[in-house]
């Protein structure tokens, strides 16, 4: 009986450890003095095309989506990187702002 409980305890621990290890982690923050300060016009060049990084602004904060699986080439569900997508994210996307926690903040809008 005791042996069976230990086996189950071990199985549960393995599942919990695997879940924790595989959970997406927030990226390391960019130091404050290295953050970009961009105008909306300057942000446009970070469109994810032809090898350029893909950045999007949400509520004045600039996030890096360059290596996000669903943002290949700076495009995602009809949206393009290099823009302020606050309204789209909050009012048209199924996920809303919860996806932001996994993105690296690279700057702020001027
Ligand atoms: C019309 C608007 C949008 C729609 C319909 C949409 C839809 C989706 C869907 C269905 C996924 C899950 C795809 C998958 O995992 O297979 C996804 C993921 C994602 N979306 Fe959007 N999205 C929209 C706008 C945005 C905007 C404006 C952002 C800006 C930050 C964004 C950021 C993300 C990110 C980062 C992921 C990956 C989440 C993760 O795997 O951690 N999306 N989106």
py3Dmol code that shows the C-alpha trace and the ligand (Angstrom):
import py3Dmol

protein = """\
ATOM      1  CA  UNK A   1       0.000   0.000   0.000  1.00  0.00           C
ATOM      2  CA  UNK A   2       2.719   2.462   1.117  1.00  0.00           C
ATOM      3  CA  UNK A   3       4.764   1.450  -1.913  1.00  0.00           C
ATOM      4  CA  UNK A   4       1.854   2.279  -4.239  1.00  0.00           C
ATOM      5  CA  UNK A   5       1.459   5.741  -2.666  1.00  0.00           C
ATOM      6  CA  UNK A   6       5.190   6.421  -3.146  1.00  0.00           C
ATOM      7  CA  UNK A   7       4.985   5.441  -6.799  1.00  0.00           C
ATOM      8  CA  UNK A   8       2.046   7.819  -7.336  1.00  0.00           C
ATOM      9  CA  UNK A   9       3.846  10.585  -5.430  1.00  0.00           C
ATOM     10  CA  UNK A  10       6.898  10.113  -7.673  1.00  0.00           C
ATOM     11  CA  UNK A  11       4.732  10.189 -10.830  1.00  0.00           C
ATOM     12  CA  UNK A  12       2.980  13.381  -9.690  1.00  0.00           C
ATOM     13  CA  UNK A  13       6.317  15.026  -8.864  1.00  0.00           C
ATOM     14  CA  UNK A  14       7.716  14.149 -12.304  1.00  0.00           C
ATOM     15  CA  UNK A  15       4.619  15.646 -13.991  1.00  0.00           C
ATOM     16  CA  UNK A  16       4.839  18.839 -11.896  1.00  0.00           C
ATOM     17  CA  UNK A  17       8.595  19.264 -12.545  1.00  0.00           C
ATOM     18  CA  UNK A  18       8.117  18.687 -16.290  1.00  0.00           C
ATOM     19  CA  UNK A  19       5.268  21.229 -16.431  1.00  0.00           C
ATOM     20  CA  UNK A  20       7.356  23.836 -14.588  1.00  0.00           C
ATOM     21  CA  UNK A  21      10.449  23.185 -16.739  1.00  0.00           C
ATOM     22  CA  UNK A  22       8.479  23.408 -20.002  1.00  0.00           C
ATOM     23  CA  UNK A  23       6.400  26.475 -19.099  1.00  0.00           C
ATOM     24  CA  UNK A  24       7.245  29.534 -21.205  1.00  0.00           C
ATOM     25  CA  UNK A  25       9.506  31.916 -19.317  1.00  0.00           C
ATOM     26  CA  UNK A  26       9.468  35.685 -19.510  1.00  0.00           C
ATOM     27  CA  UNK A  27      12.598  36.855 -21.361  1.00  0.00           C
ATOM     28  CA  UNK A  28      15.376  38.648 -19.507  1.00  0.00           C
ATOM     29  CA  UNK A  29      14.610  42.376 -19.470  1.00  0.00           C
ATOM     30  CA  UNK A  30      16.696  44.783 -21.545  1.00  0.00           C
ATOM     31  CA  UNK A  31      18.444  47.262 -19.181  1.00  0.00           C
ATOM     32  CA  UNK A  32      16.577  50.587 -18.932  1.00  0.00           C
ATOM     33  CA  UNK A  33      19.458  52.590 -20.482  1.00  0.00           C
ATOM     34  CA  UNK A  34      19.535  50.279 -23.516  1.00  0.00           C
ATOM     35  CA  UNK A  35      15.842  50.665 -24.362  1.00  0.00           C
ATOM     36  CA  UNK A  36      15.066  52.258 -27.737  1.00  0.00           C
ATOM     37  CA  UNK A  37      13.064  55.486 -27.830  1.00  0.00           C
ATOM     38  CA  UNK A  38      11.249  55.551 -31.170  1.00  0.00           C
ATOM     39  CA  UNK A  39       8.622  57.681 -32.870  1.00  0.00           C
ATOM     40  CA  UNK A  40       5.822  55.871 -34.722  1.00  0.00           C
ATOM     41  CA  UNK A  41       7.613  56.818 -37.932  1.00  0.00           C
ATOM     42  CA  UNK A  42      10.889  55.244 -36.743  1.00  0.00           C
ATOM     43  CA  UNK A  43       9.067  52.118 -35.556  1.00  0.00           C
ATOM     44  CA  UNK A  44       7.964  51.428 -39.158  1.00  0.00           C
ATOM     45  CA  UNK A  45      11.446  50.194 -40.136  1.00  0.00           C
ATOM     46  CA  UNK A  46      11.125  47.290 -37.662  1.00  0.00           C
ATOM     47  CA  UNK A  47       8.656  45.448 -39.858  1.00  0.00           C
ATOM     48  CA  UNK A  48      10.193  41.957 -39.731  1.00  0.00           C
ATOM     49  CA  UNK A  49      10.722  41.863 -43.488  1.00  0.00           C
ATOM     50  CA  UNK A  50      13.974  41.091 -45.371  1.00  0.00           C
ATOM     51  CA  UNK A  51      15.685  40.062 -42.127  1.00  0.00           C
ATOM     52  CA  UNK A  52      14.776  43.198 -40.166  1.00  0.00           C
ATOM     53  CA  UNK A  53      13.609  42.788 -36.553  1.00  0.00           C
ATOM     54  CA  UNK A  54       9.840  42.801 -35.932  1.00  0.00           C
ATOM     55  CA  UNK A  55       8.659  45.187 -33.211  1.00  0.00           C
ATOM     56  CA  UNK A  56       5.137  46.190 -32.211  1.00  0.00           C
ATOM     57  CA  UNK A  57       3.980  48.958 -29.878  1.00  0.00           C
ATOM     58  CA  UNK A  58       1.296  48.350 -27.278  1.00  0.00           C
ATOM     59  CA  UNK A  59       0.314  51.139 -24.878  1.00  0.00           C
ATOM     60  CA  UNK A  60       3.535  53.018 -25.691  1.00  0.00           C
ATOM     61  CA  UNK A  61       5.756  49.987 -24.965  1.00  0.00           C
ATOM     62  CA  UNK A  62       7.687  48.339 -27.830  1.00  0.00           C
ATOM     63  CA  UNK A  63       7.789  44.528 -27.870  1.00  0.00           C
ATOM     64  CA  UNK A  64      10.017  42.226 -29.932  1.00  0.00           C
ATOM     65  CA  UNK A  65       8.066  39.608 -31.914  1.00  0.00           C
ATOM     66  CA  UNK A  66      10.954  38.733 -34.272  1.00  0.00           C
ATOM     67  CA  UNK A  67      11.278  35.139 -33.097  1.00  0.00           C
ATOM     68  CA  UNK A  68       7.655  34.434 -32.293  1.00  0.00           C
ATOM     69  CA  UNK A  69       6.499  31.369 -34.244  1.00  0.00           C
ATOM     70  CA  UNK A  70       3.214  33.010 -35.264  1.00  0.00           C
ATOM     71  CA  UNK A  71       4.851  36.284 -36.425  1.00  0.00           C
ATOM     72  CA  UNK A  72       6.966  34.976 -39.312  1.00  0.00           C
ATOM     73  CA  UNK A  73       8.108  37.812 -41.614  1.00  0.00           C
ATOM     74  CA  UNK A  74       6.548  40.368 -39.279  1.00  0.00           C
ATOM     75  CA  UNK A  75       3.010  39.280 -40.141  1.00  0.00           C
ATOM     76  CA  UNK A  76       0.392  37.829 -37.847  1.00  0.00           C
ATOM     77  CA  UNK A  77      -3.287  37.251 -38.510  1.00  0.00           C
ATOM     78  CA  UNK A  78      -3.503  40.102 -41.019  1.00  0.00           C
ATOM     79  CA  UNK A  79      -1.419  42.467 -38.863  1.00  0.00           C
ATOM     80  CA  UNK A  80       2.030  43.844 -39.604  1.00  0.00           C
ATOM     81  CA  UNK A  81       4.936  44.584 -37.300  1.00  0.00           C
ATOM     82  CA  UNK A  82       6.362  48.109 -37.141  1.00  0.00           C
ATOM     83  CA  UNK A  83       3.067  49.568 -35.956  1.00  0.00           C
ATOM     84  CA  UNK A  84       1.098  50.484 -32.873  1.00  0.00           C
ATOM     85  CA  UNK A  85      -1.291  47.539 -32.502  1.00  0.00           C
ATOM     86  CA  UNK A  86      -2.801  48.438 -29.127  1.00  0.00           C
ATOM     87  CA  UNK A  87      -6.338  48.699 -30.431  1.00  0.00           C
ATOM     88  CA  UNK A  88      -6.094  45.442 -32.420  1.00  0.00           C
ATOM     89  CA  UNK A  89      -4.592  43.497 -29.530  1.00  0.00           C
ATOM     90  CA  UNK A  90      -7.167  44.656 -27.018  1.00  0.00           C
ATOM     91  CA  UNK A  91     -10.298  44.661 -29.176  1.00  0.00           C
ATOM     92  CA  UNK A  92      -9.787  42.166 -31.993  1.00  0.00           C
ATOM     93  CA  UNK A  93      -7.423  39.404 -30.837  1.00  0.00           C
ATOM     94  CA  UNK A  94      -8.699  36.278 -29.066  1.00  0.00           C
ATOM     95  CA  UNK A  95      -5.843  36.353 -26.539  1.00  0.00           C
ATOM     96  CA  UNK A  96      -5.743  40.049 -25.590  1.00  0.00           C
ATOM     97  CA  UNK A  97      -2.780  41.304 -23.566  1.00  0.00           C
ATOM     98  CA  UNK A  98      -1.926  37.976 -21.890  1.00  0.00           C
ATOM     99  CA  UNK A  99       0.587  37.193 -24.681  1.00  0.00           C
ATOM    100  CA  UNK A 100       2.693  40.231 -23.743  1.00  0.00           C
ATOM    101  CA  UNK A 101       4.261  38.580 -20.681  1.00  0.00           C
ATOM    102  CA  UNK A 102       6.329  36.280 -22.927  1.00  0.00           C
ATOM    103  CA  UNK A 103       7.677  39.091 -25.115  1.00  0.00           C
ATOM    104  CA  UNK A 104      10.897  41.035 -24.625  1.00  0.00           C
ATOM    105  CA  UNK A 105      10.419  44.770 -24.132  1.00  0.00           C
ATOM    106  CA  UNK A 106      12.928  46.572 -26.354  1.00  0.00           C
ATOM    107  CA  UNK A 107      11.805  50.182 -26.114  1.00  0.00           C
ATOM    108  CA  UNK A 108       9.163  52.846 -25.712  1.00  0.00           C
ATOM    109  CA  UNK A 109       7.342  55.189 -28.051  1.00  0.00           C
ATOM    110  CA  UNK A 110       8.455  58.812 -27.893  1.00  0.00           C
TER     111      UNK A 110
END
"""
ligand_1 = """\
43
LIG
C -6.716 40.275 -35.383
C -5.883 40.217 -34.361
C -5.280 38.948 -33.843
C -5.697 37.653 -33.935
C -6.961 37.121 -34.599
C -4.700 36.831 -33.251
C -4.768 35.461 -33.120
C -3.816 34.686 -32.514
C -3.893 33.247 -32.380
C -5.045 32.378 -32.871
C -2.767 32.848 -31.765
C -2.395 31.426 -31.370
C -1.700 30.809 -32.534
C -1.078 29.499 -32.194
O -0.484 29.373 -31.112
O -1.173 28.611 -33.045
C -1.965 34.012 -31.497
C -0.731 34.003 -30.883
C -0.005 35.129 -30.583
N -0.373 36.425 -30.823
Fe -2.039 37.043 -31.766
N -3.704 37.646 -32.757
C -4.013 38.925 -33.099
C -3.294 40.048 -32.810
C -2.113 40.080 -32.099
C -1.384 41.275 -31.781
C -1.788 42.721 -32.148
C -0.294 40.900 -31.108
C 0.746 41.858 -30.597
C 1.540 41.657 -29.591
C -0.322 39.426 -30.996
C 0.637 38.629 -30.399
C 0.610 37.260 -30.358
C 1.673 36.450 -29.795
C 2.963 36.978 -29.178
C 1.284 35.133 -29.941
C 2.069 33.889 -29.491
C 1.591 33.551 -28.105
C 2.444 32.458 -27.492
O 2.527 31.387 -28.136
O 2.969 32.696 -26.406
N -1.449 38.985 -31.611
N -2.638 35.113 -31.949
"""
view = py3Dmol.view(width=600, height=400)
view.addModel(protein, "pdb")
view.setStyle({"model": 0}, {"cartoon": {"style": "trace"}})
view.addModel(ligand_1, "xyz")
view.setStyle({"model": 1}, {"stick": {}})
view.zoomTo()
view.show()
